[in-house]
Amino acid sequence: MLLILMFAYRFADMLNFKQIIYTSRYFIAIGLLILLIFSAIGIFISSKFNARSQRITIDNATKVYRLRSNVIRNEFNGFINGLKDAGTIVPLIKNKTIFYQQQPMVDALLLSHPKIKNGWYVVINGRDTVYKSIEKSTSGFQHSSILQYQKEWIQRQLLLNDTSAQQGELLPIADSLHCLIGSRFRLPDSSILMIGLDINFNDLQHYLWSVDTRAQAYSFIIDSAGYYISHPDDKLIGKKSAISREDSGTVQLSDSISSYAIITSSYLQLPVFRFYTPLEIGGMKWTMVVDTPVFVWDEDVKAIEHYLTIMFLAATIIILGLIGWSQAKWRKEFMLRQQSELAAERQQKENALLQLDRLKEKVDPHFLFNSLTSLNGLIEEHPDLAKSFVVKLSRVYRYVLDPPENGLVNVAREITFASEYFFLLRIRFGDALGSLEINISEAHAAAFIPFMSLQSLVENAVKHNVVSKSRPLDISIKSEGDGIFVSNNLQLRSDVNDSGKQGLNYLQSVYAHFGDYQLHTLAQNGLYRCYLPVIVFGFTP
């Protein structure tokens, strides 16, 4: 690029047009040429980057799927490992009498998994048949009469000629989905022994959902008939699903038994990588489905694209700076005449940079990326809501970009801004973010508080606390006494570094400028509260 610049100056000198290089038109032309060159380079690199990033995105999603599927597969195998372990001591049992003697060991092995609480056994010796149900409790193992549905299922299995090691079946019982699985043995005294497990999948849903919470994916399982065996939404257990492995665009993985497709999840209402893989437990053939949100990886890719854009812009600015430096060197007298204008221009740039720094301190740049990601998910599914989202997003940033000169703003305007900001957060977090309760008196609505103070406290609440469907975050803004209290339920995250209270320090500095106003915070009884004193003027500041 420097060689091009030197050649341009040399060419102008040879043609006696050296005076041209000192004109603003020539400077602008060189700048536009460089900008076009860098833009062309950027477009080329971006096209290559997009193709590669798409491959990386799929690879990362596949790694998350494999990790999640292995964890779930191991958990299901762990549920029935007790049946396998109990079967290892059966060769030591010669008759039913020895079985009853070894019953405590059989119970301990059969119900060894901490989440499996119920089992059963049946001993048939001639016409003598004994059915028993086993239940694990804190005090040990309790034997009782076998339940009717358990007995009916066992009798059906005994009539079969199936000699497989394990037999299993899903049964809808009342409001729960049970999996009965058992193993049948013939003892040396010709007695028939059958032991098994009664797994209540409704009781295991929250446990399965909590396994490997770090993975950015969720999974569910459907049986061969298409019914949900497990799902994050408990209401779907035992219900018929509309899931099909023949989704349009399904791609086969290298193991030849698993596949994936990019679809819109009805549970998340977002595009996801949906992976399918077979899961066989106790002779029952199921399908495990793992969904990884596309935006999890899109945000990382877009962040890299953002950095590349900044890099090209910075390179362009550097080249333009070199042109300016060259022009200053060759036309020193001209630059001296323009010194006052350049000084004013530098001052404007410094002021702009200061304003930009303030904006960066007040609004998290990732908020914009997250908002655009949420908007992307709304456009097709909820176009009307997407329109409202865009309007509120524009209002938020218009408000941010027009701060008052003295740092104070009317409470009513600040309440409106905080409500629109909360609306954007609510779209992003969904039901994980609870309610925003606002109760401001008319007197306080006409008073003043620091610019963006309410938004800063709402943002801090979301940033520093757990926000989930099981533990939704509720925020309230209420008038109390001589000021406004902003409070939220306290459920601090352990993975957020301390921010140094920069936002609170900024608010206190604004209050200190207008008098003896004190900001107070209190964390007590599961609540975090921040007191904002209101400032009353006899005129609009």
Number of C-alpha atoms within 10 A of each C-alpha: 9 10 7 11 16 13 12 13 15 14 13 15 14 9 8 10 13 14 11 14 18 15 11 10 11 13 17 12 11 19 18 14 12 20 19 13 13 16 16 12 12 17 11 11 12 16 11 11 15 14 10 11 20 14 12 14 19 15 12 14 25 20 12 18 27 15 15 23 22 12 15 21 16 11 16 15 14 16 19 23 17 21 24 16 16 20 21 11 14 17 11 12 16 15 19 19 10 11 19 13 11 15 12 13 13 23 25 16 19 27 26 20 15 9 15 21 18 20 25 27 24 19 23 16 15 9 6 8 12 13 17 19 21 22 18 19 10 5 6 10 15 13 14 11 12 18 12 9 12 21 18 11 15 22 12 9 17 12 8 8 7 11 10 10 13 18 19 19 14 19 16 13 12 7 10 14 21 22 18 22 25 24 22 22 17 16 19 12 11 14 18 19 21 20 24 30 27 22 21 21 21 19 15 13 18 15 12 21 17 10 13 14 11 8 12 15 20 21 21 21 21 24 21 11 10 17 19 24 25 24 23 16 12 15 11 14 24 25 14 14 14 8 12 9 16 11 13 10 10 16 14 14 14 8 8 8 10 17 19 25 19 19 19 18 15 8 10 13 14 19 18 22 21 27 26 24 21 16 19 14 17 17 14 15 13 20 20 21 24 24 28 25 22 20 19 15 19 15 16 13 18 15 14 14 16 11 12 15 15 12 13 16 16 12 15 20 15 12 19 19 13 14 18 12 12 15 17 15 12 12 14 12 11 13 15 12 10 11 12 11 12 13 11 11 12 12 12 12 12 12 12 12 12 12 14 13 11 11 15 11 14 19 16 12 11 11 14 13 14 16 17 17 18 20 22 15 20 19 14 10 13 12 13 11 14 19 14 13 22 15 12 19 20 13 16 18 14 11 16 16 12 8 15 13 9 12 16 21 22 20 25 18 16 22 19 13 21 22 20 20 20 20 17 22 19 16 18 19 16 16 16 17 22 17 14 17 14 14 12 18 13 11 12 23 18 17 20 22 26 24 24 23 22 23 20 18 20 22 19 15 23 19 13 18 20 21 22 14 13 9 15 19 22 18 23 16 22 17 21 15 9 13 17 22 21 21 23 22 21 19 17 15 13 9 9 10 8 8 9 8 9 12 17 17 12 15 20 17 15 17 22 13 11 11 9 7 16 13 16 13 14 11 13 10 8 9 13 19 20 18 20 25 23 22 21 15 10 6 5 10 13
